[in-house]
């Protein structure tokens, strides 16, 4: 994660925010007193929240584990060619 001083952040606010949003990479902003904060795009923050929700849900993690085992055995769901075209938009 890139890190900049709060002064550089303030002086280059527009370009640094654009960088955070377009690259989907958080930016650590450090203050002279030593405390820091992180700037992240709303889209990335929402994705992180969804990930945390899944990781904190025992039922969802169990479903994922079962799905991985099913896939490893080659016994998972196999969509038809028509369904694959619909899914991929072809």
Secondary structure, DSSP 8 states (H G I E B T S, - for coil): -EEEEHHHHHHTHHHHHHHHHHHT--EEEE-TTS-EEEE--HHHHHHHHHHHHHHH-HHHHHHHHHHHHHHHHT-S----HHHHHHHHT-
